[in-house]
Each structure stands twice: as C-alpha cells, then as structure tokens.
Amino acid sequence: MRATTEEQWAEDVLQAERPVLVDFWAEWCGPCKMMEPILVRIDQQYAEQLDVIKVDVEAYPDLAMRYDVMNLPTMAVFRGGELQELFPGYMPLAVLEEKLQSYL
C-alpha cells in the first residue's frame, strides 16, 4: 500500500494495468485509522490482483472533489482508468472483500 500525489495520480491510478482500490483518508479521521489495518490486509491478500493506493484529502482536496468524495474514509475502485464504485465509511474486512470480488 502506498500513497499517491496529484502529480502521480494518472500513472498510479488511471493508467494502472489492474484494478486499484483508492483510500481517501485524513490524519484527523478516526474511522480512517480504523480502516488502516483492514486495507493493509487487503493489500497483502490481493497483492497479485489489486493495487491499494492512499490519498490524503488534506494534501490533495482536488482529487477528492473530482470524484465526489463527501465522507471519510471513502474507498474507490478504479478499473481501466474509470471510477467503478465508491464505498463510503468504515467497513469490516469481510464486507470490503465481498464488495471487491466483482473487480478482481
């Protein structure tokens, strides 16, 4: 799991060869911190099928606005450079895994 910047966005997410799970988060967000170990597990378990990228919305608010991210955390799935789905709010590992299945 790695962080991206606005400058790296196109390369890291839009031009990625496989699906990307983007975590829109902020340092002050409690539920974001609760999602961290879940996202680490997703990154480890699906390392061959999916990239996990983090976007700090405090540092890059334009990225969050571009994709209508209204709540934190919000996970977004991108495939082929296109936004597929947004998953707002904290969710347990099993729920996130189920939501990701159709994109793997």
One Martini backbone bead per residue (centre of mass of N, CA, C, O) as a GRO file, in nm:
protein
  104
    1MET     BB    1   0.097   0.036   0.023
    2ARG     BB    2   0.041   0.364  -0.119
    3ALA     BB    3   0.104   0.681  -0.192
    4THR     BB    4  -0.030   0.966  -0.353
    5THR     BB    5  -0.041   1.214  -0.603
    6GLU     BB    6  -0.143   1.434  -0.829
    7GLU     BB    7   0.102   1.376  -1.021
    8GLN     BB    8   0.059   1.040  -0.994
    9TRP     BB    9  -0.234   0.956  -1.056
   10ALA     BB   10  -0.233   0.856  -1.348
   11GLU     BB   11  -0.022   0.631  -1.307
   12ASP     BB   12  -0.143   0.485  -1.042
   13VAL     BB   13  -0.456   0.473  -1.161
   14LEU     BB   14  -0.544   0.534  -1.468
   15GLN     BB   15  -0.283   0.339  -1.586
   16ALA     BB   16  -0.349   0.088  -1.466
   17GLU     BB   17  -0.358  -0.267  -1.524
   18ARG     BB   18  -0.517  -0.283  -1.259
   19PRO     BB   19  -0.691  -0.267  -1.005
   20VAL     BB   20  -0.796   0.008  -0.782
   21LEU     BB   21  -0.766   0.096  -0.439
   22VAL     BB   22  -0.890   0.390  -0.295
   23ASP     BB   23  -0.786   0.587  -0.011
   24PHE     BB   24  -0.974   0.824   0.141
   25TRP     BB   25  -0.802   1.042   0.374
   26ALA     BB   26  -0.727   1.143   0.725
   27GLU     BB   27  -0.556   1.204   1.011
   28TRP     BB   28  -0.827   1.299   1.188
   29CYS     BB   29  -0.962   1.019   1.113
   30GLY     BB   30  -1.082   0.760   1.284
   31PRO     BB   31  -1.199   0.558   1.069
   32CYS     BB   32  -0.938   0.557   0.903
   33LYS     BB   33  -0.766   0.415   1.120
   34MET     BB   34  -0.949   0.158   1.125
   35MET     BB   35  -0.886   0.081   0.814
   36GLU     BB   36  -0.585   0.026   0.789
   37PRO     BB   37  -0.562  -0.287   0.859
   38ILE     BB   38  -0.757  -0.371   0.633
   39LEU     BB   39  -0.590  -0.258   0.393
   40VAL     BB   40  -0.341  -0.424   0.447
   41ARG     BB   41  -0.477  -0.697   0.401
   42ILE     BB   42  -0.569  -0.647   0.114
   43ASP     BB   43  -0.288  -0.593   0.000
   44GLN     BB   44  -0.176  -0.877   0.072
   45GLN     BB   45  -0.400  -1.076  -0.043
   46TYR     BB   46  -0.418  -0.889  -0.341
   47ALA     BB   47  -0.134  -0.825  -0.481
   48GLU     BB   48  -0.193  -0.972  -0.773
   49GLN     BB   49  -0.489  -0.799  -0.835
   50LEU     BB   50  -0.427  -0.532  -0.649
   51ASP     BB   51  -0.421  -0.192  -0.582
   52VAL     BB   52  -0.315   0.020  -0.305
   53ILE     BB   53  -0.423   0.359  -0.250
   54LYS     BB   54  -0.339   0.675  -0.108
   55VAL     BB   55  -0.538   0.976  -0.009
   56ASP     BB   56  -0.479   1.291   0.107
   57VAL     BB   57  -0.724   1.532   0.142
   58GLU     BB   58  -0.553   1.765   0.257
   59ALA     BB   59  -0.336   1.764   0.019
   60TYR     BB   60  -0.580   1.651  -0.208
   61PRO     BB   61  -0.879   1.787  -0.263
   62ASP     BB   62  -0.927   1.763  -0.574
   63LEU     BB   63  -0.956   1.458  -0.586
   64ALA     BB   64  -1.206   1.435  -0.409
   65MET     BB   65  -1.387   1.626  -0.575
   66ARG     BB   66  -1.375   1.478  -0.853
   67TYR     BB   67  -1.520   1.208  -0.688
   68ASP     BB   68  -1.730   1.286  -0.464
   69VAL     BB   69  -1.601   1.307  -0.180
   70MET     BB   70  -1.783   1.329   0.144
   71ASN     BB   71  -1.647   1.091   0.304
   72LEU     BB   72  -1.477   0.952   0.591
   73PRO     BB   73  -1.398   0.710   0.456
   74THR     BB   74  -1.310   0.639   0.104
   75MET     BB   75  -1.359   0.393  -0.130
   76ALA     BB   76  -1.211   0.331  -0.457
   77VAL     BB   77  -1.282   0.190  -0.775
   78PHE     BB   78  -1.050   0.115  -1.034
   79ARG     BB   79  -1.089   0.058  -1.398
   80GLY     BB   80  -0.944   0.156  -1.675
   81GLY     BB   81  -0.956   0.464  -1.546
   82GLU     BB   82  -1.230   0.403  -1.397
   83LEU     BB   83  -1.487   0.463  -1.205
   84GLN     BB   84  -1.689   0.222  -1.033
   85GLU     BB   85  -1.676   0.269  -0.702
   86LEU     BB   86  -1.815   0.369  -0.386
   87PHE     BB   87  -1.698   0.335  -0.029
   88PRO     BB   88  -1.836   0.456   0.242
   89GLY     BB   89  -1.679   0.410   0.517
   90TYR     BB   90  -1.672   0.190   0.748
   91MET     BB   91  -1.547  -0.159   0.716
   92PRO     BB   92  -1.525  -0.469   0.722
   93LEU     BB   93  -1.343  -0.700   0.572
   94ALA     BB   94  -1.572  -0.882   0.455
   95VAL     BB   95  -1.722  -0.651   0.311
   96LEU     BB   96  -1.494  -0.553   0.127
   97GLU     BB   97  -1.438  -0.820  -0.014
   98GLU     BB   98  -1.718  -0.850  -0.141
   99LYS     BB   99  -1.710  -0.581  -0.306
  100LEU     BB  100  -1.438  -0.670  -0.474
  101GLN     BB  101  -1.490  -0.936  -0.637
  102SER     BB  102  -1.589  -0.807  -0.922
  103TYR     BB  103  -1.276  -0.672  -0.965
  104LEU     BB  104  -1.073  -0.941  -0.968
   0.00000   0.00000   0.00000
